Amino acid sequence: MSTEAPLINKQPSDVVDSVAMSTTHSEAGSSRTLRSRLLSGAFWSTLGRICSVGALFATEICMGRTLSVSDCAAYFAVSAFVVLLATGVLFGTPQIVIRAIKDNLKNGNTEDSRTVVRKCFAAITITSAIALAIAIMSSYAVGDEPKWRAVRELSLLVGIWACCSAACQIAAGVLQALDDFRSAVLIGARQGGVVANSLFLVISLLAYQAGYLSLGFALVLQVLLNATALIIAWWLIERALNNNQERCRTATDMPTTTHLPQRTNYSVRWILQESWPNFLVQMTSMNIVYIQVLVLGWLATARSTADYYAVLRLVSLVQVAQLLVVATLGPFIAELLASNRIKQLERIMRGVATLVAIPTLLATLVLVVFPKTVIHLTFGDDFVGAALALQIVAVGTAISVITGCNSVAMVMGGYQSLLMRISLLAFVVHFLLIVPMIDKWDIVGAALAATIVYGIYNLYVTFLVKRNLGFWSYPSLSPQAIRETFRALTQRRNKPESHPA
């Protein structure tokens, strides 16, 4: 695998020129600026996240109130298993595909972008076969408890659901790279796009009214809806690529078959080699909550598994703003690091962290002070035993929020390998702690293990940002930092500026 030097060591003109070029070909024939595309992406990502997560949350509440405790625990456990399987199928490819497509489109090279898409889907065909095999073998490895019924009896459906979900996530990444954020949010995300989740909610409610809502029905429905979203995605990708090719042909007055020589030999092997570090980071940090659910499934009761999944779902709702900011802020971090404008970047990072922290910490405070009320109003009285675990996990969420966008800063600064090593270490320590702590304190032990390990992890990554990149990422109450943030996110960038290194 090729390694890249940190962006902070590159010449300012290199990155500034690349930012300027990003509007010359990929947006050829269009008046849209980088600023307008970023704001459009942020708008559609936010709206899509609200719709998809809201629909999923409402469906899970319906299931929590309708299905038996064992079936509810089985669905929550298989949902976590599907996310982990899908992460394995993805193998970290979406970020690599986005980078490769952007690199080609800035030169008007649509054909090589098509090659990247085809090779990526060919690569996940291999990983999908492995995931299906794992799903089938898992049916023989799990116990006889009712909470594992979906994995034990419906393993093929579970594997197909994971593969379809992963393919939808890659399709959504391709659409984002083609600046079609509106279509991307319809197609896929880690827990489903707007199309799949919204239809899942509507059909589940109808099935509940008709008396057909069951564990098996839910799994079949997930497979069909994700497959439908994937078919729609393929048409949207082809349309976006054709539109981009036509814009490039019109702008450059060149035949559609003419393009710059391919600089990279895109192949399945290349995709997999470039993607594996991202895969390790995602498995050891982003997906840790789902690993916790599975560990609980092995060591605790169905009641505990269902309770803890409800806790994680409630906490995930208050982290939505931070996740959206992380997805939007990356290009700004790269640009300012490249031009060595560290002080300005620190003001922006801390200003953004403040904008996110204020509403997020207020929502987290509600979870800490009124945990039983929140659970009663959402999942119902059967889940109020998870109140203490909810308070502990909410504290860990607060630590994550106040440390800011530290991980994305490490990646944009070229320190993704260091971040990968720290993530692996945190994962190992967490796994060594969570087993005895669950055995002793049930879901309270799981909550304590996650909060302690990943609280320290986030604080240490924030220190690494300061040590390696020269700025802090935690919130600031300075009005100047907030004003700087708004200026950076709304000013026009038609002409690149020169700044001393």
C-alpha positions in Angstrom: 0.0 0.0 0.0 1.3 3.5 -0.8 1.7 5.9 2.0 1.1 9.7 1.7 3.0 12.4 3.5 1.1 14.6 5.9 -0.8 17.4 4.2 0.8 19.9 6.5 4.2 19.2 4.8 2.9 19.9 1.3 3.3 23.2 -0.5 0.3 25.5 0.0 -0.1 26.1 -3.7 -0.5 22.3 -4.4 -3.6 22.0 -2.3 -5.0 25.4 -3.2 -4.6 24.6 -6.9 -6.3 21.2 -6.4 -9.2 23.0 -4.6 -9.5 25.4 -7.5 -9.4 22.5 -10.0 -12.2 20.7 -8.3 -14.6 23.2 -9.9 -13.1 23.3 -13.4 -14.0 19.9 -14.7 -16.2 18.1 -12.3 -18.5 21.1 -12.3 -17.9 22.0 -15.9 -20.7 23.9 -17.5 -22.1 24.7 -14.0 -22.1 27.9 -12.1 -21.9 26.1 -8.7 -19.0 27.1 -6.5 -17.2 24.9 -4.0 -19.0 26.9 -1.3 -22.4 26.2 -2.7 -21.6 22.5 -3.2 -20.4 22.1 0.4 -23.5 23.9 1.8 -25.8 21.8 -0.4 -24.1 18.6 0.8 -24.4 19.7 4.4 -28.1 20.5 3.9 -29.1 17.2 2.2 -26.9 15.1 4.6 -28.6 16.7 7.6 -32.1 16.3 6.2 -31.4 12.7 5.1 -30.0 11.8 8.5 -33.0 13.2 10.3 -35.4 11.3 8.1 -33.5 8.0 8.0 -32.6 7.9 11.7 -36.0 9.1 12.7 -37.8 6.4 10.7 -35.5 3.7 12.0 -35.9 4.9 15.6 -39.7 5.0 15.3 -39.7 1.4 13.8 -37.5 0.1 16.7 -39.8 1.7 19.2 -42.8 0.0 17.5 -41.0 -3.3 17.7 -40.0 -2.8 21.3 -43.6 -2.2 22.2 -45.0 -5.0 20.0 -42.6 -8.0 19.8 -41.9 -10.3 22.8 -38.8 -9.6 24.8 -37.0 -12.5 23.2 -37.9 -11.5 19.6 -37.1 -7.9 20.4 -33.7 -8.9 21.7 -33.2 -11.2 18.7 -33.9 -8.3 16.3 -31.7 -5.9 18.1 -28.8 -8.4 18.2 -29.1 -9.3 14.5 -29.2 -5.6 13.6 -25.9 -5.1 15.4 -24.5 -8.3 13.7 -25.6 -6.9 10.3 -23.8 -3.6 10.8 -20.6 -5.5 11.6 -21.0 -7.9 8.7 -21.7 -4.9 6.4 -18.5 -3.2 7.7 -16.6 -6.3 6.7 -18.1 -6.3 3.3 -17.3 -2.7 2.8 -13.7 -3.2 3.9 -13.2 0.5 4.1 -13.8 1.1 0.4 -16.3 4.0 0.4 -13.6 6.6 1.3 -11.1 5.2 -1.2 -13.7 5.3 -4.0 -14.7 8.9 -3.2 -11.1 9.9 -3.3 -10.4 8.1 -6.6 -13.5 9.5 -8.3 -12.7 13.0 -7.2 -9.2 12.7 -8.5 -10.4 11.6 -11.9 -13.3 14.0 -12.2 -11.2 17.1 -11.5 -9.5 16.2 -14.8 -12.7 15.4 -16.6 -11.9 11.7 -16.6 -15.3 10.1 -16.4 -14.4 6.8 -17.9 -11.8 6.0 -15.2 -14.5 7.0 -12.6 -16.7 4.3 -14.1 -13.7 1.9 -13.8 -13.3 2.7 -10.1 -17.0 2.0 -9.4 -17.0 -1.3 -11.3 -13.8 -2.5 -9.5 -15.2 -1.5 -6.2 -18.3 -3.5 -6.6 -16.2 -6.4 -7.9 -14.1 -6.2 -4.7 -17.1 -6.3 -2.4 -18.4 -9.3 -4.4 -15.4 -11.2 -2.9 -16.0 -9.8 0.6 -19.7 -10.5 0.3 -19.0 -14.2 -0.3 -16.9 -14.3 2.8 -19.6 -12.4 4.8 -22.3 -14.9 3.7 -20.0 -17.8 4.8 -19.5 -16.2 8.2 -23.3 -15.6 8.6 -24.0 -19.3 7.8 -21.2 -20.6 10.1 -22.5 -18.3 12.8 -25.7 -20.2 12.9 -23.8 -23.2 14.2 -21.8 -21.2 16.7 -24.5 -19.4 18.6 -26.4 -21.0 21.5 -30.0 -22.1 21.8 -31.2 -18.9 23.6 -34.1 -17.1 21.9 -32.1 -13.9 21.5 -30.0 -15.7 18.8 -32.9 -17.1 16.9 -32.5 -14.8 13.9 -28.8 -15.7 13.5 -29.4 -19.4 14.1 -32.5 -19.9 11.9 -32.4 -17.1 9.4 -28.6 -16.9 8.7 -28.9 -16.6 4.9 -31.3 -13.7 5.2 -29.0 -12.0 7.7 -26.0 -12.4 5.3 -27.9 -11.1 2.3 -29.2 -8.1 4.3 -25.6 -7.2 5.3 -24.4 -7.5 1.7 -27.2 -5.3 0.3 -26.7 -2.7 3.0 -23.0 -2.6 2.2 -23.6 -2.2 -1.5 -26.1 0.7 -0.8 -23.4 2.4 1.3 -20.9 2.2 -1.5 -23.5 3.5 -4.0 -24.2 6.4 -1.6 -20.5 7.2 -1.5 -20.2 7.2 -5.3 -23.2 9.6 -5.5 -21.5 11.9 -2.9 -18.3 11.9 -5.0 -20.5 13.0 -7.9 -21.9 15.8 -5.8 -25.4 14.3 -5.8 -25.9 14.4 -2.0 -29.7 14.5 -2.4 -29.7 11.0 -4.1 -27.0 9.7 -1.7 -29.1 10.2 1.4 -32.0 8.3 -0.3 -29.9 5.3 -1.0 -27.7 4.4 2.0 -26.0 4.9 5.3 -24.6 2.6 8.0 -28.1 1.9 9.2 -30.1 2.4 6.0 -31.0 5.2 3.7 -34.2 7.2 3.6 -35.8 4.9 1.0 -35.3 1.7 3.0 -35.9 3.1 6.4 -39.0 5.1 5.6 -40.6 2.2 3.7 -39.6 -0.1 6.5 -41.5 2.1 9.0 -44.6 2.4 6.9 -44.8 -1.4 6.0 -44.0 -2.4 9.6 -46.9 -0.3 10.9 -49.2 -1.8 8.4 -48.0 -5.3 9.3 -48.6 -4.5 12.9 -52.1 -3.4 12.3 -52.8 -6.6 10.3 -51.1 -8.8 12.9 -48.2 -9.9 10.6 -45.3 -8.1 12.3 -42.7 -10.7 13.3 -39.0 -11.3 13.4 -38.9 -13.2 10.1 -41.1 -10.7 8.4 -38.8 -7.8 9.4 -35.7 -9.6 8.0 -37.3 -10.4 4.7 -38.5 -6.8 4.5 -35.0 -5.4 5.1 -33.6 -7.5 2.3 -36.2 -6.5 -0.2 -36.1 -2.8 0.6 -32.3 -2.6 0.5 -32.2 -4.5 -2.8 -34.8 -2.0 -4.1 -32.7 0.9 -3.0 -29.6 -0.6 -4.7 -31.5 -0.9 -8.1 -32.5 2.7 -7.8 -28.9 3.7 -6.9 -27.5 2.0 -10.0 -29.7 4.1 -12.3 -28.8 7.3 -10.3 -25.1 6.6 -10.6 -25.3 6.0 -14.4 -27.3 9.2 -14.8 -24.8 11.2 -12.7 -21.8 9.9 -14.6 -23.5 10.5 -18.0 -24.4 14.1 -16.9 -20.9 14.7 -15.8 -19.4 13.4 -19.0 -21.7 15.6 -21.0 -20.8 18.7 -19.0 -17.1 18.0 -19.5 -17.6 17.4 -23.3 -19.5 20.7 -23.6 -17.1 22.7 -21.5 -13.9 21.5 -23.2 -15.5 21.0 -26.7 -13.9 17.5 -26.9 -15.3 14.2 -27.9 -16.8 12.2 -25.1 -14.3 9.4 -25.7 -11.3 11.7 -25.1 -9.9 11.9 -21.7 -6.6 12.2 -19.9 -4.4 9.1 -19.6 -5.1 6.9 -16.6 -2.6 7.5 -13.9 -3.5 4.7 -11.6 -4.1 1.1 -12.6 -7.4 0.6 -10.8 -8.0 -3.0 -10.0 -9.7 -5.1 -7.3 -6.3 -5.6 -5.7 -5.7 -1.9 -5.6 -9.1 -1.2 -4.0 -8.5 -3.8 -1.3 -4.9 -2.6 -0.6 -5.9 1.0 -0.2 -8.9 0.3 2.0 -7.7 -2.0 4.8 -6.5 0.7 7.2 -9.9 2.4 7.0 -11.5 -1.0 7.7 -9.5 -1.5 10.9 -10.3 1.9 12.2 -14.0 1.5 11.6 -14.1 -2.0 13.2 -12.2 -0.9 16.3 -13.8 2.5 17.0 -16.9 3.4 14.9 -18.5 0.0 15.4 -17.6 -0.6 19.0 -21.2 -0.1 20.1 -22.4 -3.0 18.0 -19.6 -5.2 19.3 -20.9 -4.4 22.8 -24.3 -5.6 21.9 -23.0 -8.9 20.6 -20.8 -9.4 23.6 -23.8 -8.8 25.8 -25.7 -11.3 23.7 -23.1 -13.9 24.6 -22.8 -13.1 28.3 -26.1 -11.5 29.4 -29.8 -12.2 29.2 -32.2 -11.2 26.4 -33.6 -8.5 28.7 -30.1 -7.0 29.1 -29.4 -7.1 25.4 -32.6 -5.3 24.5 -32.1 -2.7 27.3 -28.6 -1.9 26.2 -29.5 -1.5 22.5 -32.2 1.0 23.6 -29.5 2.9 25.5 -27.2 3.0 22.5 -30.0 4.1 20.2 -31.0 7.0 22.5 -27.4 8.2 22.9 -26.8 8.0 19.1 -29.6 10.5 18.5 -27.8 13.2 20.5 -24.6 12.6 18.5 -26.1 13.3 15.1 -24.9 16.9 14.9 -21.3 15.9 15.6 -21.3 13.2 12.9 -22.7 15.6 10.3 -20.0 18.2 11.2 -17.3 15.6 10.9 -18.5 14.7 7.4 -18.6 18.4 6.3 -15.5 19.9 7.8 -12.9 17.7 6.3 -12.1 19.8 3.2 -11.6 22.9 5.2 -9.2 21.2 7.6 -7.1 19.9 4.6 -7.0 23.3 3.0 -6.0 25.2 6.1 -3.4 22.7 7.1 -1.9 22.7 3.7 -1.4 26.5 3.8 -0.1 26.3 7.4 -2.9 28.6 8.7 -2.9 26.9 12.0 -4.2 29.7 14.2 -7.2 30.3 11.9 -7.8 26.5 11.7 -7.8 26.3 15.5 -10.4 29.1 15.7 -12.6 27.3 13.2 -12.2 23.9 14.8 -13.0 25.2 18.3 -15.9 27.4 16.9 -17.5 24.4 15.2 -17.0 22.3 18.3 -18.8 25.0 20.3 -21.7 25.1 17.9 -22.1 21.4 18.2 -21.4 21.1 21.9 -24.1 23.6 23.1 -27.2 21.7 21.8 -25.6 18.3 22.1 -24.5 18.7 25.7 -28.0 20.1 26.6 -29.6 17.0 25.1 -27.0 14.8 26.9 -27.9 16.5 30.2 -31.5 15.5 29.7 -30.4 11.9 29.4 -28.3 12.2 32.6 -30.9 14.0 34.7 -34.1 12.3 33.5 -33.1 8.8 32.2 -36.2 7.0 33.3 -38.5 9.6 31.8 -36.7 9.5 28.5 -36.9 5.7 28.3 -40.5 5.7 29.4 -41.5 8.2 26.7 -39.6 6.2 23.9 -39.2 2.5 24.4 -41.6 2.1 27.3 -41.6 1.0 30.9 -40.2 -2.4 30.1 -36.8 -0.7 29.4 -36.5 1.6 32.5 -34.1 -0.8 34.1 -31.4 0.6 31.7 -31.6 4.1 33.3 -28.2 3.9 35.1 -26.5 2.5 32.0 -28.0 5.4 30.0 -26.5 7.9 32.4 -23.0 6.4 32.2 -23.0 6.1 28.4 -24.3 9.7 28.2 -21.2 10.8 30.2 -19.0 9.1 27.6 -20.9 10.9 24.9 -20.2 14.2 26.6 -16.5 13.5 26.5 -16.7 12.7 22.8 -18.4 16.0 22.1 -16.1 18.2 24.0 -13.0 16.7 22.3 -14.3 17.9 19.0 -13.5 16.7 15.5 -10.1 15.2 16.6 -10.1 12.0 14.5 -10.9 13.7 11.2 -8.2 16.2 11.9 -5.7 13.4 12.3 -6.8 11.8 9.0 -6.7 15.1 7.1 -3.2 15.8 8.6 -1.9 12.5 7.2 -1.7 10.7 10.6 -4.3 8.0 9.8 -1.7 5.2 10.5 -1.1 6.5 14.0 -4.8 6.8 14.6 -5.2 3.2 13.4 -2.7 2.0 16.0 -4.4 3.9 18.8 -7.8 2.5 17.8 -6.4 -1.0 17.8 -5.0 -0.5 21.3 -8.3 0.9 22.6 -10.2 -1.9 21.1 -8.0 -4.6 22.8 -8.2 -2.8 26.2 -11.9 -2.4 25.9 -12.4 -6.1 25.0 -10.3 -7.2 28.0 -12.3 -5.0 30.3 -15.9 -5.5 29.0 -16.0 -9.3 29.6 -15.3 -9.3 33.4 -17.3 -6.0 33.9 -20.4 -7.5 32.2 -20.0 -10.6 34.3 -20.0 -8.5 37.5 -22.3 -5.6 36.7 -24.3 -6.6 33.6 -25.1 -3.6 31.3 -23.8 -1.1 33.8 -20.4 -2.8 33.5 -20.6 -2.6 29.7 -21.4 1.1 30.0 -18.5 1.7 32.4 -16.0 -0.1 30.1 -17.0 1.9 27.0 -17.0 5.2 28.8 -13.7 4.7 30.5 -11.7 3.3 27.5 -13.2 5.5 24.8 -13.3 8.6 27.1 -9.5 8.3 27.5 -9.1 7.4 23.8 -10.9 10.7 22.7 -8.9 12.8 25.2 -5.6 11.2 24.0 -6.5 11.7 20.3 -7.1 15.4 21.1 -3.7 15.6 22.7 -2.2 14.0 19.5 -3.8 16.6 17.4 -2.2 19.3 19.4 1.2 17.5 19.4 1.3 16.7 15.7 -0.8 19.4 14.1 -0.3 22.3 16.5 -3.9 23.2 17.6 -6.6 22.1 20.0 -10.0 20.8 18.8 -12.1 21.2 22.0 -14.9 23.9 22.2 -14.3 27.6 22.7 -16.7 30.1 24.1 -15.0 32.9 22.2 -17.5 34.8 20.0 -14.6 35.5 17.6 -14.2 31.7 17.0 -17.9 31.3 16.2 -17.9 34.2 13.8 -14.8 32.8 12.1 -16.6 29.5 11.7 -19.6 31.1 9.9 -17.3 33.1 7.6 -15.3 30.0 6.6 -18.4 28.0 5.9 -20.2 30.7 3.8 -17.5 32.8 2.1 -17.0 32.3 -1.6 -13.9 30.4 -2.8 -13.9 31.2 -6.5 -10.3 32.4 -6.4 -7.7 30.6 -4.4 -5.7 32.8 -2.1 -2.0 32.6 -1.5 -0.7 32.3 2.0 2.9 31.9 3.1 3.9 28.5 4.3 
